[in-house]
Amino acid sequence: MHQPTPRARAWPLAGLLLLTSLASHAAPDGDTLMQKGGANPAAMPCISCHAPDGKGMAPAGFPRLAGLPADYIRKQLHDFKAGRRQNGVMQPIATALTEEEIDALAGAYAARPRVNVAPQPVGTPPEGSGAWIALRGAWDRSIPECTLCHGPGGIGVDPSFPPLAGQGAVYIENQLKAWRGTPAVKAHGKTRAVAAVPPSRQNDPNGLMQHIAASLTPTEMKAVAEYFGSLGDSSEPFDDTQHRLR
Amino acid sequence: MIASTTYRPALLAAMTLALAGLAGFGAQAASPRTDDQTQLPQAPAKAASSPWFQPPAESSLPNNAFGALVRQGQAIFLNTKALAPQYVGNELACVNCHLDRGRKANSAPLWAAYTMYPAYRKKNDKVNSFAERMQGCFQFSMNGKAPAADSEVLNALTAYAYWLSTGAPVGQALPGRGFDEPMPPKGGYDIARGAKVYSAQCAICHGANGEGKKVGATQVFPPLWGKDSYNWGAGMHRINTAAGFIQHNMPLGKGETLSDQEAWDVAAFVNSHERPQDPRLVNHDIEATRKKFHEGDGVNLYGVMVDGVLLGQGVK
């Protein structure tokens, strides 16, 4: 078998080192990207909407990114790029980000504090409330309780099921609507028919969310979004050792 | 030694099927139902227009000693490992197989089970009380130790099942009991095809190696094989039983979307992996255990060579 000389082996290694150093020049660290935006000016600074601490701006519907799984953030940015997740603000930004920038941002947000949900006594939620949908579901409509996939207390299950606890209520409700689209309205009297609008968010694995969003009423969507928006605290570090009851 | 039993024709057909499926022969169109409910009268089909039995609303539970015991039973049902750790040898909870807290039809709802006991079970060749039936769940599905029949855990779980059955007719088979297993597909099942269904539809929650998913100390998605899952003596190790559960209930919230073929294929894939040993193991002998306990128990792969590996060795 041919054995390359030590010298011949050294050259490809040197080339690799050169490439690596170039790549690290091209992608600044995630924290700088959040504050100053990407190399392309269209990739605006994340902090202007997601806040300097990455916790978002709940009343305006800008989601918390701090503590979300890196793989989840990476996937969302790719889905914005590909149009599987349609959003007038985020699609141009995601399109302007390079792959290296996406990786850096995803890693930096994932490294920030995750929402902690303190284990709490398990009671019976009021029937029909947001807490009921979150903790009991509506199985007669094939809607499992949210916590079955998003984890007890909505703490999230990496990497595919993001935390709901600590996420803004407006954002959660908007996502449920995005997965649902709007059904067609028939012409009635003087009103004209309105065509159905397909879901603007179609990036959920196996379509797990589309079906749920289509089966929830608007009132339930709002209530369950408000329930999760009211949970969570990141002043305490996320406690991995606690057994959380359902 | 199991006393001689009168096999129902369906059972004989299923035993034949078990062999036919393995050899890749076309399976006969016959019911594979041979689970531990075999001795019970078969659950009738539900008329499309009539609803499933409705267990009482949680809000109707009284605030007294009875209500407290029922609530305790529900809590154990949902958090079995956390609240009854001495009886649980894996990472499963009752609610993993009995969805919607034991309320969901075709997910072995408690309201359909409770009212059918005491009943004869071939599994231990005697008439079992409901408490004894639940002891079996702990020994096999939970791969643990059975709580005593008069223990606090079984009292609470019994109270919960009793309350869910409020208004259900005693001794009358209700539609939705068990898992309503689909007919075995004509061409048999195919483990390799099942692996594809698994990676497309199941792995996101149950993991590429069937390990499930945890958050910290809390198991969120249940392990389907390996040391933390149900053992080789659990009803779910039967491909026919798992096919029923999967078809009606999986993926979560999207039940009734897999075909009979897909349900059987993916059930066979899941149940072609190692899991904890059958606690009834006879003389450390897999073949003897297969003959005694698995040969007549639906369609299963215990003691069978799959891809050159003998299944049923158990994992710890």
HADDOCK unambig.tbl for C-alpha pairs under 7 A between the chains (distance, minus, plus):
assign (segid A and resid 139 and name CA) (segid B and resid 100 and name CA) 6.87 0.50 0.50
assign (segid A and resid 142 and name CA) (segid B and resid 253 and name CA) 4.86 0.50 0.50
assign (segid A and resid 143 and name CA) (segid B and resid 253 and name CA) 5.50 0.50 0.50
assign (segid A and resid 144 and name CA) (segid B and resid 252 and name CA) 6.89 0.50 0.50
assign (segid A and resid 144 and name CA) (segid B and resid 253 and name CA) 5.74 0.50 0.50
assign (segid A and resid 148 and name CA) (segid B and resid 220 and name CA) 6.96 0.50 0.50
assign (segid A and resid 151 and name CA) (segid B and resid 220 and name CA) 6.03 0.50 0.50
assign (segid A and resid 157 and name CA) (segid B and resid 215 and name CA) 6.26 0.50 0.50
assign (segid A and resid 206 and name CA) (segid B and resid 201 and name CA) 6.69 0.50 0.50
assign (segid A and resid 240 and name CA) (segid B and resid 216 and name CA) 4.29 0.50 0.50
assign (segid A and resid 240 and name CA) (segid B and resid 217 and name CA) 6.61 0.50 0.50
assign (segid A and resid 241 and name CA) (segid B and resid 216 and name CA) 5.57 0.50 0.50
assign (segid A and resid 241 and name CA) (segid B and resid 217 and name CA) 5.49 0.50 0.50
assign (segid A and resid 242 and name CA) (segid B and resid 217 and name CA) 6.13 0.50 0.50
assign (segid A and resid 243 and name CA) (segid B and resid 217 and name CA) 5.21 0.50 0.50
assign (segid A and resid 243 and name CA) (segid B and resid 218 and name CA) 5.26 0.50 0.50
assign (segid A and resid 244 and name CA) (segid B and resid 218 and name CA) 6.14 0.50 0.50
assign (segid A and resid 245 and name CA) (segid B and resid 79 and name CA) 6.18 0.50 0.50
assign (segid A and resid 246 and name CA) (segid B and resid 78 and name CA) 6.39 0.50 0.50
assign (segid A and resid 246 and name CA) (segid B and resid 79 and name CA) 6.60 0.50 0.50
